[in-house]
């Protein structure tokens, strides 16, 4: 199995577990004299099985990510870089957006507010980081499709 397939299965399992939780919640209480739509014990068994499979799959994915080297770095290091870069881009965008607002209204009088940063410089840095993020994501996607899952 390729890493990309394992990642998709993990996503599917997470959705299935969430659905099973909802189904269980809908079937653990019933009015006296009524029947549940589904057997809670069977749902519980299905939930336990899905969680067990998810745990095994996560371990395999993590092992694969820790041992697979791409251009001198592990997939784990690349994923960490991607996550940090995504966070930095989001925060920089918020700051640049705030700095772009140069006028505020206060008691019906305009107060001129000046930015203390160069929004253009921040935006240029955001654009450069966004490009790096795209390239990094492409690299990860390609690696996921080419890497065999460690079993």
N, C-alpha and C positions, 0 to 999 in steps of 0.2 A: 504494500500500500504506500502511496506517495504521501508526503507530509501535507500537501494541499487537501487530499481526500480526508485525512485524519482531522484536519482543522474544520472541514465541512461537517464531518460526523459529530465533532464536538459541539458545533453550533446547533446541529439538529437535536442532539441529546439535551442540550440546555433548554431548547424550546419544548421538547417532549416532557422533561421534568417539570417545567413550569405548568404545562397543560395538565399533567397528572396531579399536581398539587391542587389546581383549580377543581378538577374532577373529584378528587378526594374530599375537598372542602364542601362540595355540593352534595356529597353522599354520606357524610358522617352523622348527620342529623336527619331525622324523619319524624313526621307526626305519628303518634301512637296508632298502631293498626295499619300503617302504610308500609310500602316496600321502597327501598332505594332504587334509583334507576340503574345503578351499577353496584356490583359487590365491592365494598371498601377493601376487603382483604385481598381480592385479586388486583385491585388498583395499587395497594400497598406493595404487593409482590412485584408488580411491574415497575413501580417507582424504585424499589430497592435494586432491582436488576439494572435499571437505567443508570442509577447513581454508581453502582459497582463498575459498569462499563465505562462511565465517564471518568472515574478515578484512574482506571487502567490506561485509558487513552491519554489523559493529561500527563501521566507519568511518562508514557512513550514520547509524547510531543516534547515535553521538557527535556528528556534525555537526548532526543534528536537535536533540539535547538542548542543544547549545551555542547554537543560534540561536532556539529557541522560547521565547518570553517568556510567562509566566503570572503575572498580578498583579505585574508589575514585576520578576520574577526569572526567570532561565533555568531550564529543566528540570534542567540540571546542578547549579545551586545548590540547587534543591529536593531533588534526590537526595542531595546532600552533607549537607543539613540532616537529612534522614530517616535517613541512616546514622549521623550523629553523635548524633541523638536516640535511636536504637535502642541504641547503645553506652552512652550515659549512663543510660538506663532499666535496662539489664541490670546495670550496675555498681551503681547505687543500690539495686536490688532485693537484690543480694548483700550490700551493706553493711547494709541494713535487716534482712535475715534474720539476719546475724551479731549485730547489736545486739539482736535480739529474744531471743536465748539468754542468759538471766540467771543460770543456775546450771550449774555444771560439777561433775563428780565427780573428786576427786583422792584416791587412797589411802583410799577408802571414807569420806571425810569430805566433807560438802558445804561448798563455798566459795561465798559469795554474791558474784556478779559484777554490777556495775551498768553500765548503758549510759551512754555519754558523749554520746549524741545523743538527740533526741526522735524515736523511731521513728514516731510518729503524724505529725509534721511531714514527715519524709522520705517517708512513704507518701502523704501528701497531695500532695507535689511529684511523686512518681512517677505518681499518678493524673492530675494535670494534664498532665504530659508525655505520658502514654499517650493522652490525649484529643487533644493536639496532633498526635501521631504518626498517629492514626487519620484525622484531618481532612486531614493532609498526604498520607497514602497515598491517600485518596479523590480528592484533587485531582490527584495524579499519575496515577491510574488513568483518571480522566476525560480528562485531557490526552492520555494515550496513545491513547485510543480516538478522540479528535477530531483528532489531529495527523497530517498526512501526512508520511511518511518522505521526507527529502531524498535524491534519487537522483542 
